[in-house]
Amino acid sequence: MGGNISHSTVLPQSIYSGACLNKLSEVLLDENVKKVIIVTDNGVRKSGLIDDIIEQISVSQVPYTIIDDVKPEPSYFDVDGIVQRANNSGADMVIAIGGGSVMDSGKLFSLLSGTCTSVKDILKDQKGIRKTIKSIMIPTTCGTGSEATCNAIVAVPEEDIKVAIVNKTMLPDFVFLDPSLIVNLPQHILAATGVDALTHAVECYTSKKANPLSDIFALASAKLIFLNIKEAYSEASNMTAKENMLMGSFLGGAAITSSGTTAVHALSYPLGGKFHIPHGISNAILFKHVMEFNFDHCHEKLAMICDAINPSLASQNTFKRAEYILDLIEDIISYTQIPDSLRSYGVSDSDLDFIVNAAANVTRLLSNNCKPISHDDIRKIYNKVM
């Protein structure tokens, strides 16, 4: 790596982990917060997961308003509706507690609060857009990494696609990684979000933009997730495994800010936009097949992941160690009972032209892929998962 190449990364101002929710009131008092807007979804609220957050806000005697109807994988106009309602709250701090859709919505609110700008506006032009209020992210899944990034994903229904809004000022200010919030996470959600986090780690580690900074985060993320996802999935009370999954997810998000995801995510976007396949599921379906396509360009990096998680294989050659990682990915997806085909989600051969063309247009991510990938290559990968 040349000495004339620069690299950078950004991280939230403060990151709390372990049994850390009792620190929330301190943050609100230290930041002299006048009013909080809580952004969440119906499932999180009904489960009682926001009760401890509300208690901590009450301890700090800060008034609050709750918006609890964030939709899964929302469209830009869904988020615009949240922004318009929350804009009347007078909040100077947003707390988002939930999965990736909730945190992305909270981050977009931190960007647009008190302005006349809409999400639709910034899809066209972000010039001069800066965060207007601080944000606290509290994940209740272990996979999106949204709490560590300056990205937010929204659907654009009229084009049947999903797009990423990237704004460095949207980076969260405070993050709370408390495993008590995922102790009762349904297995299928833990599986999908956990494999999503694993794709972040492996893609960032093998990305063309990978660098010494991103490699630190990506390799640590991959190691934590590979070594803990099965236990976190099958042992509901294994708090060590679940805390490691939360940290692995966060570190994968941190890697994204310095490196970036690649073809797995690029090919996943049209599947979420048009067919509403959950993001983690579509990534899992594509994961091994994209890595197999990339193998001749990334086998050395895959072997290094193997070295980190299974040093006993160090005597084997690079290809064998890299193949071990591909086999392990397949094994994890099978163990966690994630579907391996698109047909069960209504994707048919007649949809191939659309999804191939849509994926090929996600050049922001395809340009990161360690191996050039053509329309024909994309079609072959989709055909393997039909």
Beta strands, then each sheet from edge to edge (+ up, - down):
strand 1: 14-17
strand 2: 36-39
strand 3: 64-67
strand 4: 93-98
strand 5: 134-139
strand 6: 151-156
strand 7: 161-166
strand 8: 174-177
sheet 1: 1+ 8+ 5+ 4+ 2+ 3+
sheet 2: 6+ 7-
end
